[in-house]
C-alpha cells in the first residue's frame, strides 16, 4: 500500500494512505496526492504498538482494495475504523470488512453538487450506505458543513434520505478552510445543522461536541 505516514497517539494509530479518487474543491489533505512509500501490509501492522485502535484514513484507503484487505487481515484482533468517501465500497469489498467500523462521507445528496465538488457521481456512495445498513455494519455517515456550498438545507436533505433507509448515525463535520475555498462555519451554524438533521434521525452529532482526532500525536514515516 502507498502510505504517507502513521500518526501515533496514546490510544490510536492513524494510517495515512496516499492518493484519492476524488478531487474535492475544499480538500486540505496533502494525502490526496499520489506519493508516500509502497509498504507491505505486514510491515505497516508490525509498526503499530499494541493497545491502539487503528484508523485507516488518507487520502482514500479503498483505492488499493487488495492492499486494504491484506492490511485488515494483518490487523486481526484490533479495533479498526475505516474512514472512506465510499466510492469503492462495493459488495465484494464489504465481504472482507467484517468487524470493521466504517465512517463514510456523504459530501452532498444533490448529484450535481456532489459532482461539482468531488469530480465524481454520488450514486455509488448512496448504494454503499444502503449496503452498510442492510448488512448490519457498525457505521456512521459524515458530512462536512461548508458555508455557501454544503449548507443547512443540504444537511437536512441528507438526513431525510438516511432516515428513509434507517435510523443511521450521522455526524456533521465543521469545515477547515483551505486555499481560500469558503470559510470556517460559526458554531451556531453547525448547531443549527445538527438540529435540522435531528428532525429525521435520533443519533446526530457534530465535530464540535465530539472530536474524532487525538489532540497530540507522533508522526512515524515508514520505509519499504
Ligand atoms: S475524498 Fe477526502 S482526501 Fe479525497 S479529495 Fe475529498 S476531502 Fe480530499
Boltz pocket constraint, residues with backbone or C-beta under 6 A from the ligand:
constraints:
  - pocket:
      binder: B
      contacts: [[A, 20], [A, 21], [A, 22], [A, 23], [A, 24], [A, 26], [A, 27], [A, 28], [A, 29], [A, 31], [A, 32], [A, 58], [A, 59], [A, 60], [A, 85]]
      max_distance: 6.0
